[in-house]
Amino acid sequence: MRPWTGSWRWIMLILFAWGTLLFYIGGHLVRDNDHPDHSSRELS
C-alpha cells in the first residue's frame, strides 16, 4: 500500500502543476483579449 500512496501523491502534484499552468496561461490569454489595440499593434 505504501507505493500506491506515493504514486497518488505524485499524480496529485502533477495534476495541480498542470492546473496552475493552464490557469496561468488562460489568465494571460483573457488579459490579451481585453486589449485589442495591443494585439492589433503586434499583428501589424
N, C-alpha and C positions, 0 to 999 in steps of 0.2 A: 504493500500500500504506500510505502514511502516514495518510490519513484513516481507514482501517479500524482501525489500531491506536488512534487517538484515540477513535473511537466505541466500540471494545471497552472502553477504559479507562472511559468514561462509563457504559457498561452495567454493568460490574462494580461501579462506585461506587454506582450506583442500587440494584442488587441487594443490595449489602452494607448500604446505608442501610435498605432495606425489611426485610431480615432482622433488623437490630438493633432496628428499631422494633417489629416483630412479637414478637421475643423479649422486649423490654421490657414490652409490653402483656400478653403471655402470662404473664410472671412476676408482674405485678400481679394478674391475674385469679386465678391459683393462690393467691396470698397472701391475696386476699379470701375465697376459698373455704375457706381454713384457719381463718378466724374467722367462724363462722356467727352468733355473737352480735352482731358488729359489723354484718353485713348486715341481720339482722332488726331491729336497732335503727334502721337507716336507713329500712327499709321502713315501720315503724310510726310 
